[in-house]
Amino acid sequence: MKISSSPPSLFASSLSFSICVKTLCGRSFFLSLKKVPFERHFQEADVICNSTQLLFKKYQLELDDPFSKKLWSFMRTIVTKIKTRAALPVNLEDLETVANIGTARLSLPNFQ
């Protein structure tokens, strides 16, 4: 009784390819994406950015002020969820853009 009509080497290579694909596309692959934000993380980042922008407007802080930049840097560090922190813009100047398009679109490399 034959298992496969193909030569053994081809069968063995297709079996190893199958195992490799299951490993890459399975649960372990998605668990390896520790810093890749999902939709909920972008939504949390949007709330943080909008709240920060309101705070800056309330206290009349300019985005190019060194104190504002240090404050934004500190605020990013206290976000405990790694994926939400990854969704936040690094540059404070991007807060105005986030208000218009959101953090998800801001993170796209070719979005204009």
C-alpha positions as CSV (number, residue, x, y, z in Angstrom):
1,M,0.0,0.0,0.0
2,K,1.5,3.3,-1.1
3,I,1.0,6.5,0.8
4,S,2.0,8.8,-2.0
5,S,2.8,8.3,-5.7
6,S,5.5,11.0,-5.5
7,P,9.1,10.1,-4.8
8,P,10.0,9.9,-1.1
9,S,12.2,13.0,-1.2
10,L,9.4,15.1,-2.6
11,F,7.0,13.8,0.0
12,A,9.4,14.5,2.8
13,S,10.0,18.0,1.6
14,S,6.3,18.7,1.2
15,L,5.7,17.4,4.8
16,S,8.4,19.6,6.2
17,F,7.0,22.6,4.3
18,S,3.6,21.8,5.7
19,I,4.9,21.7,9.3
20,C,6.8,25.0,8.6
21,V,3.7,26.7,7.3
22,K,1.6,25.6,10.3
23,T,4.3,26.9,12.6
24,L,4.6,30.3,10.8
25,C,0.8,30.8,10.4
26,G,-0.3,29.3,13.7
27,R,-0.8,30.7,17.1
28,S,2.9,31.0,17.8
29,F,3.3,33.3,14.8
30,F,0.8,35.8,16.2
31,L,2.2,35.5,19.7
32,S,5.5,36.5,18.3
33,L,4.0,39.9,17.2
34,K,4.4,41.4,20.6
35,K,4.7,45.0,19.5
36,V,2.2,45.0,16.6
37,P,-0.9,46.9,17.6
38,F,-4.4,45.6,16.8
39,E,-7.5,47.7,16.3
40,R,-8.3,48.1,20.0
41,H,-4.8,49.4,20.7
42,F,-5.1,52.0,18.0
43,Q,-8.5,53.1,19.5
44,E,-6.8,53.4,23.0
45,A,-4.0,55.4,21.4
46,D,-6.5,57.7,19.8
47,V,-8.2,58.4,23.1
48,I,-4.8,59.1,24.7
49,C,-3.8,61.4,21.9
50,N,-7.1,63.3,21.9
51,S,-7.0,63.7,25.7
52,T,-3.4,65.0,25.5
53,Q,-4.3,67.5,22.9
54,L,-7.2,68.8,25.1
55,L,-4.8,69.0,28.0
56,F,-2.3,71.0,25.9
57,K,-5.0,73.4,24.7
58,K,-6.4,73.8,28.2
59,Y,-3.0,74.9,29.6
60,Q,-2.0,76.7,26.4
61,L,1.0,74.5,25.8
62,E,2.7,74.7,22.4
63,L,3.6,71.5,20.7
64,D,7.1,72.7,19.8
65,D,7.9,73.7,23.4
66,P,10.7,71.6,25.1
67,F,8.5,71.1,28.2
68,S,5.6,69.7,26.0
69,K,8.0,67.3,24.3
70,K,9.3,66.0,27.6
71,L,5.7,65.7,28.9
72,W,4.7,63.7,25.8
73,S,7.7,61.5,26.2
74,F,6.8,60.8,29.8
75,M,3.2,60.1,29.0
76,R,4.3,57.5,26.4
77,T,6.4,55.8,28.9
78,I,3.7,55.4,31.5
79,V,1.4,53.6,29.0
80,T,1.8,50.0,30.3
81,K,0.4,48.1,27.3
82,I,3.2,47.6,24.8
83,K,0.9,47.5,21.8
84,T,-0.9,50.7,22.7
85,R,2.5,52.4,23.3
86,A,3.6,51.2,19.9
87,A,0.4,52.8,18.4
88,L,1.2,56.2,19.9
89,P,3.1,58.6,17.7
90,V,6.7,59.2,18.7
91,N,6.7,62.8,17.6
92,L,4.5,65.3,19.5
93,E,3.9,67.2,16.3
94,D,1.9,64.3,15.0
95,L,-0.9,64.9,17.6
96,E,-2.6,67.4,15.2
97,T,-2.5,64.8,12.4
98,V,-3.9,62.1,14.7
99,A,-6.9,64.3,15.5
100,N,-7.8,64.3,11.8
101,I,-6.9,60.8,10.7
102,G,-6.2,58.6,13.7
103,T,-3.2,56.7,14.9
104,A,-3.9,53.7,12.6
105,R,-3.6,55.7,9.5
106,L,-0.7,57.7,10.8
107,S,1.3,54.4,11.2
108,L,0.9,53.5,7.5
109,P,4.1,54.2,5.6
110,N,2.5,55.6,2.5
111,F,-0.5,57.4,3.9
112,Q,-0.9,61.0,2.9
